[in-house]
Amino acid sequence: GTAAPVTADALVELVELAIRRNVRGAAYLGERLDDLLGVVRLQDRALLQLAQQGSVISHGDLDHKNVLWETGGNALIIDWESARHINPTYETLLEALDWSGITAHFEVRPYERFLARYAAAGGMLCADSIPAAFSAILGAWLNWMMYNVGRAAGLEGLRQRALGSEQVDLALATLLRLEKQVPRLREIALRHAG
């Protein structure tokens, strides 16, 4: 899923609401508020830079759940509701992370193979876009987490609270994993850039 970019003010309000409503993980978010605000600032600049560096029309959500495989090995792409103009380096890095298990059991090797095969097939990663792409990816996960913090706090109704809590846990774990891995992932991406 995708969520709209969160503003610094909205981030602070959501974290405060989560703390007041005792949302699981809210205290940790409060402790890391300055770091989260830093992600918002970097995302704002990154999205502007990526937009200036060009875009293509892309699927926008090309992870495992949206690719069906025919018996002969051909891929069928489904669920085009997220198709939009998007920076191709951002999209490629995002999908390489998805296909490498960034939300669960991340492994660097599939990430590197994804990028190598993309380059071998004629795809181009723009070296100048890679730092901004990672800032935008971190921002996208922060946006998803904060949308779900609101759900977990009851902003979308009581029926959404449990799902929101699950997604907060997933997004927070992914953000922490990315925070740890980004320097290495950036270096790998730069090796495959044209």
C-alpha angles and dihedrals in degrees: 000000000000131000132193117265110275118230122227091249093049090048092054092046093049093049091049091048091048091052092049091049093044096239112182109263094015094120090055090050088051091052091050096042094118091052091048091050088052089056089052091052093048092046093054092054093041095053091051092048093047091050090052091050093059141261143228131204105262140170092252097205107047099154128130097283092059098050120078120189123220120217090257091056098258116141122233114201116212138176103047096175092111094052110132146132107295138164106263095220091052091048094048094049091045092052093044088056093047093049090047094057101255091162096053127001104007119196124185095211097067089046091054093045090050091054093043092052091045090054092044089053090056099265117145127217111198108225091208090057098050099085092046091045091057091047089051092047091052088047092051091054090047090051091051091048094050092047086055093045085061091049091048089050090055101256091131095043134275094284091063097051099088093045090047091052092050091050093047088056092048094046094045092050089048093049091050091048091049092046089057097042105038098093091053093041091050091052091051092048091050090054089058096043121113 
